[in-house]
């Protein structure tokens, strides 16, 4: 498994696929070649990503547009990336894998180069970690297997890139089994019993505004705030009904006991919510790939969006009206489409290609 720690989606998908392979008796190895070869540069680029998310999303939109049009096939030979390609080559020679699964497009292009120039013989595939708004580098690799999270993405990329249907597989997004395993029959929420998970991924002013508005209108709601780097700034808001944590070590259990997720349209969180049948309100989508994740939620009728604190509160209250009719509708839509069950399908398809 080749993954990278930008955001949560790439590693989340890689862990889920590795888990599915392990359950079938496979030995798996998951590495982050960027972190291993360029730890300082990796930290700097991570910090840049987080800065864009928090403060300057328009800057990320520019960055995303540039990476979308770049020729990634040449990156494997560039001075900075050559060390990453060499690490992948050495790992393949030492580990002798039957298959290499990439959850970041750069590594698929490096595999293209190794297959072509180093005569390495190995089945490899790429797991696309966003929906609908899928950047070009994912699609122009020579990987014989391309796993897509939904049928709408498959149709769009098929038309745009004229890819063979044998290479493209609509698998669903790979999510760890714990999210579905801990799914339970939730009690129907009311204004007094609703449990909300709030992902504090936007700027501090917006987060404070959202939380203040929710507490004012729904004083009895229990809200768990995943504060991340904003933990210090938000910890003063804690009370019996507002639980502020820096991070959560057991997201499946938290999702299982909650009624609603409010936060950013990151791929990992969106598809983990799908797997948990947890309704979602998106209050922030990073320009670029996350807009596709939001579009999929809205298309499926499995989530809502809110662009202001007042709209957010109004949407939550609306979900709870008439015996939580709106909430039950979203939850049912989540269960119907089954978007978060991709790991087992990916393993099944790889097995077919290896042993057919």
N, C-alpha and C positions, 0 to 999 in steps of 0.2 A: 504494500500500500504506500503510495507516494502522495503526501498531502502538504498543506502549508497553513500556517497559523494567522491568516488575515481574516478577521471576523471569526465567526464560529462555524460557518457552514461547511467549509472544506474538511476540517478535522471531525466534525460531527458525522458527516457522511462516511468518512474513512473508518471511523470507529464502528459504525453500524455494520458496514460491509465486513470488516474484520471479525466482528462478533458472529455474523451469519456464517462465515467460512469456518470459524472455530467450532461452532455448533455442529458442523458437518464432519468434524474430525481433521480439518486442515490445520497446518502450522502456518501462522501469519506473522508478518513483520511490518510494522507501520513506522515510517520515518518522515521527517520534515527536512528535505535536502537543503532548503534555503537556510534554515536555522543552524544546521550542522556545518555548513561550509562558510557562511558569512554571518556569524552571530551578531556582530555590531551593526552591520548594514541592515540586517533583518529587524533589529530592535528599532532602528531609526525609521524604517519604512512602516513598521507597525505603529509607531508614534505618529507618523504623518497621517496614516489612515484614521486613527482615533481622533486626531485634531480636526480633520475634515468632517468626520461624523458629528462631533460636538459643536464646532464653531463655523466652519466654512463648507457647507455641502456643495456650493457652487464650484468650489475648487476641485472637489472630487469628481464632479460632473465633467470638468475639463480633462482631468486625469483619465477618467474612464473612457472618454471619447478618443484620447490619444492611444491608449492601449488597444482599443477596439480596431483601430486602423493600422496598427503597427504590424510588421512582418515578423511574427514570432518564430518562424522557421529558422531565422538567422541568429536568434538569441543564443541557441545552443553553442554557437561557435564564438560568441563575443567573449572578451577577456573576463568579464565579471561572471558570466554564466557558465564558462567552460569548466570551472571547478565543480559546479553542480552536476553537469553532465558526467564528469569523470567519477564523481561519487556514486551516481546511479549505475554507471558501468561496472564499477568495482563491486557494488552491492549485488548486482545481478550475477556476476561471475562467482562470487563467494556463496551467495544464498541459493543460487540455481532455482529460481521460482518457476512454477508452471505457468503463472499468470502475473502480470503487473497491472494494478488498478490505480489510475490517477484521478484525484479529485481536484486537480488544478491543471489548466490547459498547458502551462509551460512545460510540465513534465511529459505530457503526451508528445509535444514537439521534440523534446530531447530523446524520447523513445524512438520517434521517427528517424532521427539522425543516427542513433545507435544501431537500429535495425538495418538501415541503409549502408552505413559506412563501416561499422564494426562487425557486421554480419552476425549480430546476436539474434538468435532464434527464440522468440518468446511471444506468446499471446499477450496482448495488452488492450486495455480499454480505458475509456474516460467516462467518469460519472459527472454529468453536468449538475452543478449545485445551485442553479437558479432557474426560474420558470419564465417562459414567454419572451422576456427581454434578455436574450442570450447573446453574448458578445461573440464576435467573429472568431477569435482564437480557438474557442471550443470546437468549432465546426470545420476548420481547415486543416486539422491534423489528419494523418493517415491511419489513425487508430481503427482497427477492424471492428471494434465495438464502441458504440456511443449510447450511453444510457441517459434517457430523458425523463423528467419528473411527471410529465403529463402529455396528453394527446394534442393539446393546442400548441405546445412548444414543438412537438414533432411535425405538425402540419406546417408551421411557420418556417422552420429551418429546412424542411424538405423542399418547400417552394423556393426559398431564398438561395440555397446552396446546391440544389440538385443532388442530394446525397442518396445513395442506394438504400432501399428499404431493409436490406439484409444487415446493414451496419447499425441502423437506428432502432433502438428498443425502448419502448415506453415502459419503464420499470416502476415508476413512482420514485419518490425521494427516499433514500435509505435512512431510516430512523431506528435507533436502538429499541430492542424489543420491550424494554421496561416501560416505555411510554404506553404501549398498548396493553401490556400485561397488568399494569396498575390501574387501568381504566375501570371505573366502577359506575354503578347507577347513581349519579349525583342527585341529590335532592333538588327540587326546583327552587331557584333562589327568589328571595324577596328583598325589598330594600333593607330589611333588618338582618338578613342572613347571608347576603351575597359576599363571596370571597373573591377578591380581585388580585391578580398578579400584575404589577406595573413595572415595565422595563424602562429604567431611566436612561435612555440613550440619546435624548435630544439635549438642547442647551439648558443650562440650569434654570433660567427664568421661566421657560416653558414648563419644565418639570414641576417647579414650585407652584406655578399657576394651576396646572392640572390637579395636583394633589390637594391644594387648598380648595379648589372648586368641588372636587369629589367629597372631601370631608365635610364641607358646608352643606351640600345637598343630601349626602348619604352618610350621616354621622355614625350610623351603626354598622356600616360596611367594614369588613376586615380587609385591609390592603397590605400586601407584602410588596415592598419596593426593592427591586434588584438595582442597587445604586451604583455598583461598579466604582469608577473613579470619583463619582459624586458623593460617596459615602460620608465623607467628613462634612460636606456642606449640607447634607440632608438629615444627618443623624439627630439634629436638634428638633426635628419635626416628629420624632417618635412618640407614640403614646400606646395605650392598650389596643387600639384598633388600627394603628399604622406601624407596621413592623418593617424597619429599614435594615437590609443586610447588604454587605459588600458583594457577596456572591452566594450562590446556592449550590451545595454539593449533591443535592438529590432533586433535580428538576422533575423527573417523572413523578415522584411522590407529591411534589408541590403542585404540579399540573393536575394530578388526580384529585386532590382535595379542593381545587379551586373551581370557580364558575366562569371566569372571564380573564382573558389576557389582554392587556393594553400595552402597546409598545411599538417598536420599529419592525419593519417588514423584512427582517433578515431571514434568509432561507432556513437556517436551522430551527429557529423559533417557530416560524410559520408552519413548517411541516411536522414539527413535534406537536404543535397544537392540533394539526389534522389527525395525527396518530392517536392523540388523547381525546379527540372529539371535544376540544375546548374552544368555545367561541372566541373570536378575536376582534378587537377594535384597533386598527392601525392609526397611530397619531403621528407617524413620521416614516417616510420612505426615502432612503438615500437615493439621489438621482442616479440613473443607470440601472443596474441589475435588479435592485429591490422594487422598482416600479412594476416589474413583471410579476413578482411574487404577490404584490397587492392586487394586480389585475386578475390573477388567478383566483384569489380569495373572493373578489367581488363577482367574478364570472360564475363561480360555484355557488354563490349565495351563502358562503361560509364565514363571512366576516364583513365588517363595516369600516369606514374610515372617518376620521374627525380631524379637522384642520385647526381647531381652536379649543380652548378649555371649555367654553360654554357649549360648543357643539358636542364635545366629548361627554359632558354630563348629561346633556339632552338625549344622546344616543343610549347611554347606560339606562337611564330612567325609562326610555321607550322600550328597551328590551325586557324590562321587568313588569311592564303594564299588562293587564288582562291575564293574570296568572302566568307571567313570563312567556307569553306566546312568542314574542320575537326571539328570546333566548332559546327556546325549544326548537324554533325553526332553524337557527344557525347550527345548533348542536346536531340536529338530524341531518343537515346538509354535510357536515363534517363526516358523519358516519357513513353516508351514502357513497361519497366519492372515493374514500380510502386512498388518499394521496401518500401517506407516510409508510407504505409497506414495501419499499423498493429493495431493501437489502436481500431478502430471500429470492426475489425475482432475478436480481443481478447474479447471485451465486448459481441459480438454476440455469440461466442462459450461458454462463461461463462453462459450467459442467457439460452442457450440450455441445459447445464448440470444441472443448478439449477431447471429448470421448465419442463424438459422432463418427 
